[in-house]
Amino acid sequence: MAEGRGLDDYMIEEGLSRLPELLRRADEKAGELGIMVGRVSRFHEIRVSPGGRIAVEVDPETYFSHTGSPVHRVGDYLVIVDPKERLVLARIAEISRSDLLSLVGSHAPADMSLAYTDPSSIATKAILFVEPVMERDWEGVENPRPATTSIEPQSPVIDPKPEVVQGLLGLPEEGILLGALATPAGLVKNGRIRVLLPGKALLQHVLIIGTTGSGKTTLLKNMAAYAYSAWAPDSPHEPVMVFIDLNDDFIQLPFDPEEYPRDDPVYQAVYQGVKPPHGVLVVLPVTEDAVRSALEDAGKVGEDPWCSIAEYLVAKHVEESLAPIIPGIEEARPRSYRRRGACLVEIRVNDKIIVYSPYTVNTTSSPSSIVSRLMPGLTTLAREVFNRTRERFLRKYKFYPPLSLIAVGIAAYLSLRGQQGQGDYYNKIEKIVEILANDFLLPRIPARIIRGNIEGILAASIKEFNKAPTDIITDYAKLLSEYKPSYRTLEALYRRILGLTDTGAVDVLYSIDGSRLLLGEEPGWGVLVETASSLGVPIVIDLAALRVWGGDPGDAGRVIAYRLLERLKAWKHELWARRSRSGLAGKRIVVVIDEAHQFFPQERGERDEKEESRQVAGMISRIARLGRARGIGLVFATHSPKDLHDIIVQLANTKIVLRTERSQLESVDLPGDAKHYIPRLPDRYMVVSSFAFRDYLMAATAPPVVLHYDLSR
């Protein structure tokens, strides 16, 4: 400044006379948008840089009179009203308080008996260090942008109104509700700011992580309740939600909670009016043991044997899984009917509808390249033998044989290894097939024999092919003799097929009268989605039902899940390929895979286990990448990300993390300060990192707004 010029003269001569007006207008704008709590400090240098912090001074009167405001909470939001007509959203990173004595440089007395309290000595300014997050112009309607522009000292700082925070964060106004905006200290604006995950984020896949009791299942249930409260039934634009359920958590979706959490602030703020869906479509896995139980106990079987079996199994499932928690449901009478060829069983209780679709894996209509994917870990040579012999069988006999018959055919061929070319070789095949079929196949076929010899079943025709099992097995064994695969390759194939059929859920053969054999039915995604969409209900693939039939939901559950995911991808791709104009073609499907580490494990163990995991990862990667273009979104949920395959973490463009140990988050890319809080988060609080948001967020969901009863108690 030139000698003899005052500050006012300098400002006028340099064209800075507008500064007082700019500051005045900034104060006015601050009053419009919130409550003034302080100013950007005049005594700290202001540097705007990645990770930089700005000092904000809060006078003691404001500090002590606004005890419930953000100035007391690290992680909460303030807005800087910069005089250059910009709004800057900032997150509080640090709060500094000093006693007056520390400010004047005094030290504690040697004799502590002289120390005493002096309330006036803490009437000092609070210094908040805030991190700029997003910015936009005062009157701008454009999307907020990252905060990169300079910030002026003395800029007013406000506790903003809810809509100001929402606008500066660029929060979507449509989507599926995750909860209310929060910080580590609690709710922002008493929970009045909704955090919605937009549909595009669902189609680019989501990973939800949370330890037991953190609220992961509650979040998933609340998401479903909100979706079916907000979405219009049978709308071609709204997704159908599908839950792959290992624990009977999601069959409870249609029912009211034991008590609505009306006193919960999150519920009061953003969940008012959210109700359970009015029904559910349950895909009910059916095994050989389930069919056997039905044929032994059901009494008379009607004209539609599969539907008769289904009615019995539905009654059994209701008794075991729903009656303990839904009073009066055991009195509901199952009613079966056919829709697009598939058997469906319906029960109603009060104003709720539950539709069951009995389900087995039926490979006899699927190409070999698809069926072989049900056997991850299969060697390249074994897969080639399986594909070639099965396709050759199709060309010769016009159908694919059930896998259990292929297994017996392989066993017959292996038992006569080295005897090809002998004159009575084919007679030997027929004899060994008869022995093996009686020992291996006959005990596993559920049958209701009224009169006659049970062994006669093996000579009965399979209705779908008009050919007896022993004839099919013999034909396949003879075909192997022509192909002459190596012993080691065929043995590896046999072990894999046997592992698949031992689940009891694949190519289920059964007989109701001993004169003919039938195959369990596998409904397609077309009828499942059409039914669920028309009713406005989610789909639950209830793998926990395998326990009801005395089975293990582990291996059988994985087979069914892989099969359903592969067929979903194929169905959606087929609709796209033929440019279908049906409402189903544009229907988005959101598949929630709970306990995802059970289906897509990390590559560990022996070489075979690693190869199996690798092939499963390849399958889900194909589904995820194609599904994004065809309208399939995947939501993976797990309490153990360390046990989850790395490909899942890579595929998920949105990460939602509830309370979890930091050691579990090594592979999950989250900001360091977020990772600091995650192990200590309260129940139902989450950190959300997504391309759909301008910055990582925290949110809190309400206690369950649908029934949430732990059947394992």
C-alpha positions in Angstrom: 0.0 0.0 0.0 1.4 3.4 -1.0 2.6 5.7 1.9 -0.2 8.1 3.0 -3.1 6.0 1.6 -5.6 4.6 4.1 -7.2 1.2 3.7 -10.5 2.8 2.4 -8.7 4.8 -0.2 -6.8 1.7 -1.3 -10.0 -0.3 -1.7 -11.6 2.5 -3.8 -8.6 3.0 -6.0 -8.1 -0.7 -6.6 -11.8 -1.3 -7.4 -12.5 -3.3 -4.2 -15.2 -1.0 -2.9 -17.8 -3.8 -3.5 -16.3 -6.0 -0.7 -18.5 -4.6 2.1 -21.6 -5.1 -0.1 -20.5 -8.7 -1.0 -20.1 -9.5 2.7 -23.5 -7.9 3.5 -25.2 -9.9 0.8 -23.5 -13.1 1.9 -24.9 -12.5 5.4 -28.4 -12.0 3.9 -28.1 -15.2 1.9 -26.9 -17.1 5.0 -30.0 -16.0 6.8 -32.2 -17.3 4.0 -30.6 -20.7 4.0 -30.1 -21.5 7.6 -28.9 -20.3 11.0 -25.7 -18.4 11.3 -23.2 -20.2 13.6 -19.8 -18.6 12.8 -17.4 -17.3 10.2 -14.4 -18.5 8.3 -11.5 -17.6 10.6 -9.5 -14.4 10.0 -6.6 -15.8 12.0 -5.9 -19.0 10.1 -4.5 -19.3 6.6 -7.1 -20.7 4.2 -5.9 -23.3 1.8 -8.2 -25.1 -0.6 -6.6 -28.4 -1.5 -7.5 -32.1 -1.7 -8.1 -33.1 2.0 -7.5 -29.5 3.1 -9.3 -28.0 6.1 -10.8 -24.6 6.8 -10.9 -23.0 10.2 -14.3 -21.7 11.3 -14.7 -19.5 14.4 -17.9 -20.0 16.6 -18.4 -17.4 19.4 -19.1 -18.7 22.9 -22.7 -17.5 23.0 -23.6 -19.3 19.8 -21.6 -22.4 20.8 -23.3 -22.8 24.2 -26.8 -21.8 23.0 -26.9 -24.3 20.1 -26.1 -27.5 22.0 -28.0 -29.6 19.5 -26.5 -28.1 16.4 -23.8 -29.5 14.1 -21.1 -27.3 15.8 -20.8 -30.0 18.5 -20.5 -33.0 16.2 -17.6 -34.3 14.1 -18.9 -35.5 10.8 -21.9 -33.2 10.5 -22.5 -30.7 7.8 -22.2 -26.9 7.7 -22.4 -24.6 4.7 -20.0 -21.7 3.9 -21.7 -18.8 2.2 -18.8 -17.4 0.2 -19.2 -13.7 -0.9 -18.2 -14.7 -4.4 -21.8 -16.1 -4.6 -21.0 -19.7 -3.9 -22.3 -22.2 -1.4 -19.8 -24.7 -0.1 -20.9 -27.8 1.8 -18.3 -28.7 4.4 -18.0 -31.7 6.8 -16.7 -31.0 10.3 -13.4 -32.9 10.7 -12.2 -31.5 14.1 -13.5 -29.4 16.9 -11.0 -27.4 19.0 -11.8 -25.9 22.4 -9.4 -24.0 24.6 -9.6 -22.6 28.2 -8.8 -18.9 28.4 -5.7 -19.7 30.5 -4.3 -21.8 27.7 -4.8 -19.0 25.2 -2.7 -16.6 27.3 0.0 -19.2 27.8 -0.5 -20.0 31.4 0.7 -23.3 32.9 -0.8 -25.5 35.5 0.4 -24.5 39.1 2.8 -26.7 40.8 0.5 -27.0 43.8 -2.7 -28.4 42.3 -4.6 -27.5 45.4 -4.6 -24.0 43.9 -6.5 -25.2 40.8 -10.2 -24.3 40.8 -13.0 -24.1 38.3 -13.9 -20.8 36.6 -16.8 -21.0 34.2 -15.9 -17.6 32.7 -12.6 -19.1 31.6 -14.3 -21.5 29.1 -16.2 -18.7 27.4 -13.9 -18.9 24.5 -14.4 -19.3 20.8 -14.7 -22.8 19.4 -12.6 -23.5 16.3 -14.1 -26.0 13.9 -11.8 -27.4 11.2 -14.0 -28.4 8.2 -13.4 -30.2 5.0 -15.0 -28.6 1.9 -17.0 -31.3 0.1 -19.3 -29.8 -2.7 -20.1 -26.4 -4.0 -22.4 -24.6 -6.4 -23.5 -21.0 -7.1 -26.0 -19.3 -4.9 -28.8 -19.3 -7.4 -27.4 -22.2 -9.5 -29.7 -25.0 -10.7 -26.8 -27.1 -12.0 -25.6 -30.2 -10.2 -23.2 -29.6 -7.4 -19.5 -30.0 -8.2 -16.5 -30.9 -6.0 -15.4 -28.0 -3.9 -12.2 -26.6 -5.6 -12.7 -22.8 -5.6 -11.0 -20.4 -3.1 -12.9 -19.5 0.1 -12.8 -16.1 1.7 -12.0 -15.2 5.3 -15.0 -13.9 7.2 -17.5 -15.8 5.0 -20.6 -16.6 7.1 -21.0 -20.3 8.1 -24.5 -21.7 8.7 -26.3 -24.6 10.1 -28.2 -25.2 6.8 -31.8 -26.1 6.2 -32.4 -29.8 5.2 -33.1 -29.0 1.6 -29.9 -27.1 1.3 -27.9 -30.1 2.5 -29.8 -32.4 0.2 -29.3 -30.1 -2.8 -25.5 -29.7 -2.2 -25.1 -33.4 -1.8 -27.0 -34.0 -5.0 -29.1 -36.7 -3.3 -31.5 -38.5 -5.7 -35.2 -37.8 -5.3 -36.2 -41.3 -6.6 -35.0 -44.8 -5.9 -35.0 -47.3 -3.1 -34.9 -45.9 0.4 -31.8 -46.8 2.5 -32.7 -44.6 5.4 -32.1 -41.1 6.8 -28.9 -39.1 6.4 -26.7 -39.5 9.5 -23.2 -38.9 10.9 -21.2 -40.9 13.4 -22.9 -38.8 16.1 -26.5 -39.4 15.0 -29.1 -38.2 12.5 -28.7 -35.1 10.4 -31.7 -32.7 10.7 -33.5 -35.2 13.0 -33.6 -37.7 10.1 -35.6 -35.5 7.7 -33.1 -36.0 4.8 -33.8 -39.2 2.9 -31.0 -41.3 1.3 -32.4 -43.0 -1.8 -30.3 -45.4 -4.0 -31.3 -44.7 -7.6 -32.3 -47.6 -9.9 -29.2 -47.2 -12.1 -27.1 -48.0 -9.0 -29.0 -51.2 -8.4 -28.3 -52.3 -12.0 -24.6 -51.6 -11.5 -24.6 -54.0 -8.5 -24.4 -53.5 -4.7 -22.4 -55.1 -1.9 -23.8 -54.9 1.6 -21.4 -55.8 4.5 -22.4 -56.1 8.1 -21.6 -58.3 11.1 -24.2 -60.3 12.9 -26.6 -58.0 14.7 -25.5 -54.8 12.8 -28.8 -54.5 10.9 -27.9 -56.0 7.5 -31.1 -58.1 7.2 -33.2 -55.3 8.6 -31.9 -53.0 5.9 -32.7 -55.5 3.2 -36.2 -56.0 4.5 -36.8 -52.3 4.8 -35.6 -51.8 1.3 -38.1 -54.3 0.0 -40.9 -52.8 2.1 -40.2 -49.4 0.7 -39.9 -50.7 -2.8 -43.3 -52.3 -2.8 -44.9 -49.4 -1.0 -43.6 -46.9 -3.5 -43.7 -48.9 -6.8 -46.8 -49.4 -8.8 -47.9 -53.1 -9.2 -47.4 -54.5 -12.7 -45.7 -51.4 -13.9 -43.2 -52.2 -16.7 -40.8 -49.7 -15.3 -40.5 -51.0 -11.8 -38.3 -53.9 -10.8 -39.2 -57.3 -9.4 -37.1 -58.0 -6.3 -35.8 -61.6 -5.9 -34.3 -62.8 -2.6 -32.1 -65.9 -2.5 -32.7 -66.9 1.1 -30.7 -69.4 3.1 -32.3 -68.6 6.5 -36.0 -68.2 6.1 -35.6 -64.5 6.7 -37.5 -63.2 3.7 -40.6 -65.4 3.6 -41.6 -63.1 6.5 -41.7 -60.0 4.2 -45.6 -59.8 3.7 -46.3 -59.7 7.5 -46.5 -56.8 9.9 -43.8 -56.5 12.6 -44.8 -57.5 16.1 -44.9 -53.8 16.8 -44.3 -50.8 14.5 -41.3 -48.7 15.7 -43.4 -45.5 16.0 -41.1 -44.0 18.6 -38.0 -44.4 16.4 -36.9 -41.1 14.9 -35.9 -42.6 11.6 -39.3 -44.3 11.3 -41.0 -41.1 12.2 -39.0 -39.0 9.7 -38.9 -41.2 6.6 -40.7 -44.5 7.0 -44.2 -43.3 7.7 -46.6 -45.1 5.4 -44.1 -47.8 4.5 -45.9 -51.2 4.8 -45.0 -54.8 4.0 -45.8 -56.0 0.5 -49.2 -57.7 0.5 -47.8 -61.1 -0.5 -44.8 -63.1 -1.7 -44.0 -65.6 -4.4 -42.0 -68.5 -2.9 -39.9 -70.6 -5.1 -40.0 -73.9 -3.1 -37.1 -76.3 -3.8 -38.3 -79.9 -4.1 -36.0 -82.8 -3.5 -36.3 -86.6 -3.9 -36.8 -86.9 -0.2 -39.6 -84.3 -0.3 -41.4 -86.2 -3.0 -41.0 -89.5 -1.2 -42.5 -87.9 1.9 -45.5 -86.6 -0.1 -46.1 -89.9 -1.8 -46.0 -91.8 1.5 -48.2 -89.4 3.5 -50.4 -87.6 1.1 -52.9 -90.3 0.5 -54.7 -90.0 -2.9 -52.8 -88.3 -5.7 -55.0 -86.3 -8.1 -55.1 -86.1 -11.8 -52.2 -83.6 -11.8 -49.6 -85.6 -9.8 -47.0 -82.7 -9.5 -49.7 -80.3 -8.2 -50.9 -82.9 -5.7 -47.4 -83.3 -4.4 -46.9 -79.6 -4.3 -50.1 -79.0 -2.2 -48.8 -81.5 0.4 -45.3 -79.9 0.4 -46.8 -76.4 0.8 -48.8 -77.5 3.7 -45.7 -79.0 5.3 -43.7 -75.9 4.6 -46.4 -73.7 6.2 -46.5 -75.9 9.2 -42.8 -75.9 9.7 -41.7 -72.4 8.7 -44.7 -70.1 9.0 -47.1 -71.5 11.6 -44.7 -70.8 14.5 -44.7 -67.1 13.8 -48.0 -66.4 11.9 -51.0 -67.3 14.0 -53.8 -68.9 12.1 -51.9 -69.6 8.9 -52.0 -73.4 9.4 -55.7 -73.2 8.8 -55.3 -71.8 5.3 -56.0 -74.4 2.6 -53.6 -74.7 -0.3 -55.1 -74.4 -3.7 -53.2 -75.4 -6.8 -53.6 -74.2 -10.4 -51.6 -74.0 -13.6 -50.3 -70.8 -15.2 -48.4 -71.0 -18.5 -47.9 -74.7 -17.9 -46.4 -74.2 -14.4 -48.0 -75.5 -11.2 -48.6 -72.8 -8.6 -50.1 -73.3 -5.1 -51.8 -70.4 -3.4 -52.7 -69.8 0.2 -54.3 -66.7 1.8 -54.2 -65.5 5.4 -56.1 -62.4 6.3 -55.3 -59.9 3.5 -52.0 -61.6 2.5 -51.4 -63.9 -0.4 -48.5 -66.4 -0.6 -48.0 -68.2 -4.0 -45.7 -71.2 -4.1 -43.9 -72.4 -7.2 -42.5 -75.9 -6.6 -39.0 -76.2 -8.1 -36.6 -78.8 -9.2 -33.6 -78.5 -11.6 -34.6 -80.3 -14.8 -31.6 -80.5 -17.1 -33.3 -82.5 -19.8 -34.2 -79.4 -21.8 -30.9 -77.6 -21.4 -27.9 -77.6 -23.7 -24.8 -79.4 -22.4 -22.7 -76.2 -22.2 -25.3 -74.8 -19.7 -25.7 -78.0 -17.6 -21.9 -78.4 -17.3 -21.8 -75.0 -15.4 -23.7 -76.7 -12.6 -20.5 -78.7 -12.0 -17.8 -76.0 -11.3 -14.4 -77.5 -11.0 -15.0 -79.9 -13.9 -11.8 -80.3 -15.9 -11.6 -79.2 -19.5 -11.4 -82.8 -20.8 -14.3 -84.0 -18.6 -16.4 -81.1 -19.7 -15.6 -81.9 -23.3 -16.6 -85.6 -22.9 -19.8 -84.6 -21.1 -20.8 -82.0 -23.8 -20.0 -84.2 -26.8 -21.6 -87.5 -25.6 -24.7 -85.7 -24.3 -25.2 -83.8 -27.5 -24.6 -87.0 -29.6 -27.2 -88.7 -27.5 -29.6 -85.9 -28.3 -29.0 -86.2 -32.0 -29.6 -89.9 -31.9 -32.5 -90.2 -29.5 -34.0 -86.7 -29.7 -33.8 -86.0 -26.0 -31.3 -85.3 -23.2 -31.1 -88.1 -20.6 -31.5 -87.3 -16.9 -28.2 -86.9 -15.1 -28.8 -89.8 -12.7 -29.1 -92.1 -15.7 -25.9 -90.7 -17.2 -24.1 -91.4 -14.0 -25.2 -95.1 -14.0 -24.2 -95.3 -17.7 -20.7 -94.0 -16.9 -20.5 -96.5 -14.0 -21.5 -99.4 -16.3 -18.9 -98.4 -18.9 -16.1 -98.0 -16.3 -16.9 -101.4 -14.8 -16.4 -103.1 -18.2 -13.3 -101.1 -19.1 -11.0 -103.0 -21.4 -13.6 -105.5 -22.6 -14.6 -103.6 -25.7 -14.5 -105.6 -28.9 -15.4 -108.9 -27.2 -18.3 -110.7 -28.8 -20.7 -110.5 -25.8 -19.7 -106.9 -24.8 -23.1 -105.4 -25.4 -24.9 -108.2 -23.5 -22.5 -107.6 -20.6 -23.5 -103.9 -20.7 -27.1 -104.7 -20.4 -26.5 -107.1 -17.5 -24.3 -104.7 -15.6 -26.8 -101.8 -16.2 -29.5 -103.9 -14.6 -27.4 -104.6 -11.5 -26.2 -101.0 -11.1 -29.7 -99.5 -11.7 -31.1 -101.7 -9.0 -28.3 -100.9 -6.6 -27.9 -97.2 -7.3 -31.0 -95.8 -9.1 -33.9 -97.7 -7.7 -33.4 -96.7 -4.0 -33.5 -93.0 -4.9 -36.7 -93.0 -7.0 -39.7 -91.9 -4.9 -42.5 -94.3 -5.7 -46.0 -95.0 -4.6 -46.5 -98.7 -5.3 -50.0 -100.0 -4.9 -49.4 -103.5 -6.1 -46.6 -105.3 -7.8 -42.9 -105.5 -7.6 -41.0 -102.2 -7.1 -38.2 -103.3 -9.4 -40.6 -103.0 -12.2 -40.2 -99.3 -12.0 -36.9 -99.5 -13.9 -38.7 -101.0 -16.9 -41.5 -98.4 -16.7 -41.4 -95.6 -19.4 -40.4 -92.1 -18.5 -43.4 -90.1 -19.6 -41.4 -87.3 -21.2 -39.3 -89.7 -23.4 -41.5 -92.9 -23.7 -38.4 -94.9 -22.8 -37.4 -96.9 -19.7 -34.5 -95.9 -17.5 -32.6 -99.1 -18.1 -32.8 -98.6 -21.9 -31.6 -95.0 -21.6 -28.7 -96.1 -19.4 -27.7 -98.9 -21.8 -27.8 -96.6 -24.8 -25.6 -94.0 -23.1 -23.1 -96.7 -22.0 -22.9 -98.0 -25.6 -22.4 -94.5 -26.8 -19.4 -94.1 -24.5 -18.0 -97.3 -25.9 -18.0 -95.6 -29.3 -16.4 -92.4 -28.0 -13.8 -94.2 -25.8 -12.9 -91.5 -23.3 -9.9 -92.0 -21.0 -10.6 -93.7 -17.6 -9.3 -90.8 -15.5 -11.3 -88.2 -17.4 -14.5 -90.3 -17.2 -13.9 -91.0 -13.5 -13.6 -87.2 -12.8 -16.8 -86.6 -14.7 -18.6 -89.4 -12.8 -17.6 -87.9 -9.4 -18.9 -84.5 -10.4 -22.3 -85.8 -11.8 -22.7 -87.9 -8.7 -22.1 -84.9 -6.5 -24.7 -83.0 -8.4 -27.4 -85.8 -8.3 -26.7 -86.5 -4.6 -28.2 -83.1 -3.8 -31.5 -84.8 -4.6 -32.7 -81.6 -6.4 -31.6 -82.4 -9.9 -33.7 -84.4 -12.5 -36.0 -85.8 -9.9 -37.7 -89.0 -11.2 -40.8 -90.3 -9.3 -43.7 -92.7 -9.8 -47.2 -92.6 -8.5 -48.5 -96.0 -9.6 -45.4 -98.1 -10.6 -46.4 -98.1 -14.3 -44.7 -94.9 -15.4 -42.1 -92.4 -14.3 -42.4 -88.6 -14.2 -39.8 -85.9 -14.0 -40.0 -83.0 -11.4 -40.9 -79.7 -13.0 -38.7 -76.6 -13.4 -40.8 -73.4 -13.9 -39.2 -70.8 -16.1 -38.5 -67.2 -15.2 -41.2 -66.0 -17.5 -44.0 -67.4 -15.4 -42.3 -66.4 -12.1 -41.7 -62.8 -13.1 -45.2 -62.5 -14.7 -46.9 -63.8 -11.6 -44.9 -61.7 -9.2 -45.3 -58.6 -11.3 -49.0 -59.0 -11.7 -49.5 -59.5 -8.0 -47.0 -56.7 -7.1 -45.0 -59.0 -4.8 -41.3 -60.0 -4.4 -39.9 -63.5 -5.2 -38.2 -65.5 -2.5 -36.1 -68.5 -3.4 -36.5 -70.3 -0.1 -33.4 -72.5 0.1 -34.0 -72.9 3.8 -36.9 -75.2 2.9 -34.4 -77.9 2.1 -34.0 -78.4 5.8 -37.7 -79.1 6.1 -37.2 -82.2 3.8 -34.2 -83.3 5.9 -31.6 -82.0 3.5 -28.6 -79.6 3.7 -29.2 -76.2 2.0 -25.5 -76.0 1.4 -24.7 -78.0 -1.7 -28.3 -78.3 -3.0 -28.8 -74.6 -2.3 -25.8 -73.6 -4.3 -26.8 -75.8 -7.3 -30.3 -74.2 -7.3 -28.9 -70.7 -6.9 -26.4 -71.2 -9.8 -29.1 -72.7 -12.0 -31.6 -69.9 -11.4 -29.0 -67.2 -12.0 -27.9 -68.8 -15.2 -31.4 -69.3 -16.5 -32.3 -65.7 -15.5 -29.5 -64.4 -17.6 -30.5 -66.6 -20.5 -34.1 -65.6 -20.3 -33.4 -61.9 -20.3 -31.0 -62.3 -23.1 -33.5 -64.3 -25.2 -36.1 -61.6 -24.7 -33.6 -59.0 -25.9 -32.4 -61.1 -28.8 -35.8 -61.5 -30.3 -36.7 -57.9 -29.5 -39.7 -58.9 -27.5 -42.3 -56.2 -27.0 -43.9 -57.9 -24.0 -44.0 -56.1 -20.7 -41.5 -58.6 -19.3 -38.8 -57.6 -21.8 -38.3 -54.2 -20.0 -38.9 -55.5 -16.5 -35.8 -55.0 -14.3 -34.9 -57.7 -11.9 -33.0 -57.0 -8.7 -31.6 -60.2 -7.2 -30.6 -60.1 -3.5 -28.1 -62.8 -2.6 -27.9 -63.0 1.2 -24.9 -64.8 2.7 -23.1 -64.3 -0.6 -19.9 -65.8 0.6 -21.7 -69.2 0.8 -22.2 -69.0 -3.0 -19.1 -67.2 -4.2 -16.3 -68.1 -1.9 -12.7 -66.8 -1.9 -10.2 -69.0 -3.8 -8.7 -71.1 -1.1 -7.9 -74.8 -0.4 -6.7 -77.4 -2.8 -6.3 -77.0 -6.5 -9.7 -78.4 -7.3 -11.4 -76.1 -4.8 -9.6 -73.1 -6.2 -10.6 -74.0 -9.8 -14.2 -74.5 -8.7 -14.2 -71.1 -7.0 -12.6 -69.6 -10.2 -15.3 -71.0 -12.4 -18.1 -69.9 -10.1 -16.6 -66.4 -10.2 -16.6 -66.5 -14.0 -20.2 -67.4 -14.0 -21.3 -64.5 -11.8 -19.1 -62.1 -13.7 -20.8 -63.1 -17.0 -24.2 -62.6 -15.4 -23.3 -59.3 -13.8 -21.7 -57.8 -17.0 -24.6 -58.9 -19.3 -27.2 -58.3 -16.7 -26.3 -54.6 -16.5 -27.3 -54.2 -20.1 -30.3 -56.5 -19.9 -31.8 -55.1 -16.7 -30.5 -57.5 -14.0 -29.1 -55.9 -10.8 -27.3 -57.9 -8.2 -27.2 -57.1 -4.5 -24.7 -59.2 -2.6 -24.9 -59.3 1.2 -22.4 -60.8 3.6 -21.0 -60.6 7.1 -17.7 -62.0 5.9 -16.2 -60.1 3.0 -12.8 -61.8 3.6 -14.5 -65.1 2.6 -16.1 -63.5 -0.4 -14.5 -63.8 -3.9 -12.7 -60.7 -5.0 -14.7 -60.5 -8.2 -17.8 -59.6 -6.2 -16.1 -56.6 -4.6 -14.9 -55.5 -8.1 -18.3 -55.9 -9.7 -20.2 -53.9 -7.0 -20.2 -50.2 -7.9 -22.0 -49.4 -4.6 -20.7 -50.5 -1.2 -22.9 -50.3 1.9 -21.1 -51.1 5.1 -22.7 -51.5 8.5 -20.8 -52.3 11.7 -17.8 -54.5 10.8 -14.3 -55.2 12.0 -11.7 -53.2 10.1 -9.8 -56.4 9.3 -12.8 -57.4 7.2 -12.5 -54.3 5.0 -9.0 -54.8 3.5 -10.4 -55.3 0.0 -13.2 -52.6 0.2 -12.2 -49.2 -1.0 -13.5 -46.7 1.6 -12.2 -43.3 2.9 -9.9 -43.7 5.9 -12.1 -41.7 8.2 -15.1 -43.8 7.3 -13.1 -47.0 8.1 -12.2 -45.4 11.5 -15.9 -45.2 12.5 -17.2 -48.5 11.0 -16.3 -50.9 13.9 -18.2 -48.6 16.4 -21.3 -47.8 14.4 -24.6 -48.2 16.2 -27.0 -50.8 15.0 -28.6 -50.0 11.6 -26.1 -47.2 10.8 -24.2 -47.5 7.5 -21.5 -46.0 5.4 -22.5 -45.7 1.7 -19.9 -45.3 -1.1 -21.4 -45.1 -4.6 -20.9 -43.4 -7.9 -24.5 -42.3 -7.5 -23.5 -39.9 -4.7 -21.1 -36.9 -4.9 -19.4 -38.0 -1.7 -19.5 -41.0 0.6 -22.5 -40.8 3.0 -23.7 -42.2 6.2 -27.3 -43.2 6.7 -29.5 -45.0 9.3 -32.4 -47.2 8.7 -35.3 -47.8 11.0 -36.0 -51.0 13.0 -37.8 -53.6 10.8 -41.0 -52.4 9.3 -41.9 -56.0 8.4 -41.9 -59.1 10.5 -38.4 -59.9 11.6 -38.3 -63.1 13.6 -35.2 -65.2 14.1 -36.3 -68.8 13.5 -33.0 -70.1 14.8 -33.8 -68.9 18.3 
